[in-house]
Amino acid sequence: MSKFTGLLMGMGNPLLDISANVGQDVLDKYEVKLDSAILAEEKHQPLYPELIENYDVRYIAGGATQNSIRVAQWMLKDKKGQTAFMGCVGNDEYGAQLEKCASDDGVLVHYMKDETTPTGTCAALIKDGERALVANLAAANNFKETHLTTEKAQEIIDAAQFYYCAGFFLTVSVESLVKVAGQAVEKGKTFCLNLSAPFIVDFFGDQLAAALEFADFLFGNESEAEAFGKKNGMGEDLKEIALKICALPKKSSKPRTVIFTQGSKSTIVACDGKVEEFAVEALEADKLVDTNGAGDAFVGGFLSQLIQGKDMATCVNAGHWAARYIIQTSGTTLGATCDYSA
């Protein structure tokens, strides 16, 4: 395997999406709401075989961080070998499928492999273009900090100048995140974090607070931003919440940038006491396939330009372009070529 000399590393939960169009009856049966992302409980376990047996399912490489890294590499086009990803999978067919998909997209995959636990899956329930996600982490939940001491992991960490983790990883290995983020601070590199879901804000607040101290860039959508504002007494105005998060304690002297997406509404960017808004180009309703992966794609597009030193407007517009592309496909399904141009 050739030496990694790329700029961007992601670390998170690799999951195989099991995507299906369902009726309201399935959502009600499993007490799942559209536009939500949750961890599977015991009551959700029958959902996975039910989808496979009774619905026309699509298997799509997933996991929020892995999706973002795949999109970033895709949008870098002829700049090959710029991205790497770490997470934990089982030694099984689903894990091999994930590795092939990410590798085919040009991402260097360095999975930890769990011999006794199956690869994680995520039920992507699609109704009227909206999605609900139910993640069964399985092997993804078993990532250990020791994996970061492998020769390949150290090579990737040392080479990368930008690191990205979704908040979902905070349920798995805060120690691993802090180790990588700490190195970013120590060496003047850039660490990016995502709020990922309201349940992360509500139930993993201490872990999120620990990670946030390292974050140079924080991403989130409107529901996650609202949850953070409510939980931390920051009010309901998203611009104010963004500014207040910018001002929270930080390990390095770099100013923190907070980016909140709002679906088809303008994206909010706060930094250094100032707030900007970037309009989102409207998409005709008949072109919407599903919103699964839209937020991940935004981050991937944004990071593809950030690691090249582009300005904020270019980064945000690339994020918008990527999200717009992904909501016109099923899940994070990428074309053979990318026709993005800055």
N, C-alpha and C positions, 0 to 999 in steps of 0.2 A: 504493500500500500504506500502510495507516495506521501510525502510530508505535507501536512496542512499549512498553507501560508495565507489563508483567507482572513477576512476582517470580522465576520459575524458568527457568534455562537449562540445557540438556543439550548435551553435545558427545561424539560417539562415532561408531561404525561403523554406518551405515544398511544393512541387509541385507534382502533378500526371502527369507523362509523358504519352503523347498520341503518341505512336511511330508507324510510318508507312514507308514502302518502297515506294518512290515516283519517278517520272520522272523529268527530267530537266524542264518540262513545269510548274510544281508546284513551283519549286524554282524561275523560271523567273516571274511567275504570281505574287508572293508575294515579289519579289525583295529580295530574301534571298540567301546568299552564303554559300556553304559548309564550314565546319570548323569554323563557326561563332556561336556566342551566342548573341541574342539581346532581348530587351524588346518589347512586342507586341505594335504596334500602332493601330490606328483605322482601317487602311487598312488591318491589319492582322486578324481582328476579324472573318471574314468568313472562315478563314483557319480551325478552330477547327471543326465546324460542317461539313465542306467539307471532312475532313479526316474521321470522324466518319461514315458519310453516304456512302462514295465512296471507302474507302480503308479497308484492313484487318488490323485493328489497334490492338496494344497491350497496355494495361494499366499497367504501371510499376511505383512503388514508386520512386520518384525523388526529385529534389532539391539538389544542389551541396553539401552543408554541410551535409544534412541528409544522402546522399549517402556515403560520406566519413566516417561518424560515424558508419553506418551500416556495412561497409566493415571492419573497425577497430575491431568492436565487433566480427564479424565473424572470423577474423584471430586470435583473442585471444582465440578462441576455448573453452577449459574447464574453462577459467577464466571468469566466468559469472558476469553479473551486473556491468561491468566496464565503461559503457558509458551511456550518457544521451543527449537528444536533445530538444531544444526549438525553436518554431516558431509559426506562426499563421495560422490556417485553418478555414474554414467555418464549421458550425454545419450541415453537410450534408454527403451523401454517400461517396463522394470522400475523405472527411476528415477522415471518419471512416476507409476507405480502407487503407489510408496512415498510420493511427495509428496502425492498425492490422499488416501491413507488417513490420513496424519498430519494433513493440513489439515482433512479431514472430522471428525477427532477434536478439532479446535479448537487444534491446535499450530501456531505460526508456524514454518514450515520455511524455513531459509536455507541451502540446500545449495550447496557448491562442486560445479561440474559438470565432469567430466573428459570431453573430447571423444573421447579415443582408447581409453578403458578401459571395459568394461561394468560395470554396477551389480553390487555384490557380492551373493552368495546364501549361504544357510545351509541345508544339508540337516538337517532335523529328523527323525530316525529314531525312530519310536514303536513300542515293544513292551510290551504289558501295562501301559500307562499311564505307563511310564518313558520318558525320552527320552535320545538321544545327539545332540549337535550337531557338525556339521562345517562350519566357516565358510570360504568362498572369498571373501576380502575384495575382490579385484579393485579397483574404483575406490575403495572405502572406505579402502584402504591408501594412497591418494594425497592425503589431506588435507594442506594446507600452512598454515603459520602466517600466510602472506600473506593468507589468506581473512579472518583476524581484523581486517585493516586496512580491509575494505570498510565503507562507510558504514552499511549495515544491521547488520553484525556489531558494530560499535562501539556502535550504538544499543542493541542487545540486551544487550551486556556491561555497558554503563553503567546500564541500567535494572534489570537483575536484581539481586536481593539474595541469591539462593541459586544455586549452581552444582553440577552433578552430572556425573561422568564414571565410566563403568565402567572397570575395569582393562584391558579389552581394547584401549582406546584407546592404552595405553602401548606397544603394538607398532607404532603408526602415527605419532604425533607428540607426543612428550614435550614438545617446545618449545611447542606450542600449549597443552597442559595447564598447563605451568608459567606461561605468560603469563597465562592466565585466573585460575589459582589465586593467582598473585602479586598480581593486582589485588584479589582477594577479601581477602587478608590486609591489603593496603595500605589498603583502604577499610572494614575492619571488617565485611565480609560473610561469608557462610558457604559453605565448600567441602566437598563430599561426594564420597567415593570408594568404589569397590567392588573387592574382591579379584578377583572374577569367575570365576576358574578356577585349579586347582592349577598348571597350566603357567605362568600369569603369575607366581605365587610362585616357582616352581622355575627358570624360564629368563629372567625379566625382573626379577630381584631388585633390580638397581641402579636401574632406572627406577621400580620400585614404591617403593623407599626414598625416592627424590627426591620423588615425588608425595605420599607419606604425610606428609612434613613439613608440608604445607599442609592436610591433612585435618582438619576439625572433626568430621566423622562418617565412620566407616569401616564398610561393610557387608561381610558374607561369609556363606557357609554353612559347615556343619560340616567338609566335606572341604577347603575352602579354608583354614579356620582351623587344621585339623590340619596341613596342608602348611606353613603359615606358622610354626607352632610348631616343627615338625621342622626346617625350614630355618634357623631363627634360634635354636635351642637353648632354646626356651621351654617344653619339656615337652609333655605330651599333654592336660592338663586345660584344657578350653576356657575356663573362667572365668579361670584363671590367665593363659592366653594373651591373653585380652581385656584384662585389667588391665595386662599387660606392654606391650601395644601402646599403650594409653592413655598410658603413661609414656615412650614413645619421643620423640625430639626433635621439636619443633614450632615453626613459624615465628611463630605468634601466641600470645598469652597465654590465649586461650580454652581450657578443658579439652577434650580429645578424647573423643568418645563412640564406643564400639565396639559394633556390633550383630551378633550371630551368630544366624542362623536354623538350625534343625535339622529341617526337614521338619515332621512331625507332633509332634515333641518341642518342649518349651518354648524360646522365644527368649531369648537371653542379652543383657543390656545392661550395659555397664561404663562408668563415668565417675567421676572424682574418688575413685578408690580403693574404690568400692563396686560390687557386682554385684547386679542384679535379674534375676529370671526371670519371663517372661510365658507363661502356658499357651496352647496352641493348641487350638482346638475341633476335636474329631475329625470327620472326614468319612467317611460310609458308603462302603465300597469300591466299591459299584456306581455311585456318582456321579462317580468319578474318570474323566476322559477322558484327559488326559495332563498331565505336570508341566512341559512346556515353557512357560517364561515365568513360573513361580511366583516365583522370586527377583526377577525384574524387577518383577513386580506388587507384591510386598511393598515394595520401595523406592518405587515410585510412590505406593502408599497412604500410606506413612510420610511422604514428602515433601509430599503434599497437605495434611497437617495441620501439619507442621513449619513450612511457609511462612506458616501462619495463626497461628503462635505458640502452638499447643496443647501440652499437657503430654506427657511421654514415654509414659504409658499410652495416651493417645488416639492418638498417632502409631503405636505398635506395634500396637494393636488394629486400626487402619485398614489397616496393612500385612497383618495376618493376614486381614482381610476380603477384601482385594484378591486375595491369593494363593489363598484358598479359592474365590473366584469364577473365577479364571483356570484352575485345575486341573479345573474342570468344563466347560471349553470347549477347542477345539483351538487351541493357540498363544495369542497375545495378541489374542483376538477380543473386542471390546467391544460391549456391548448399546447400543441407541439411547439408553437412559436408564440412569442409575446410581441404585440405591435404597439406597446406603449412608447411614447416619445415625450420628453420633458417639454 
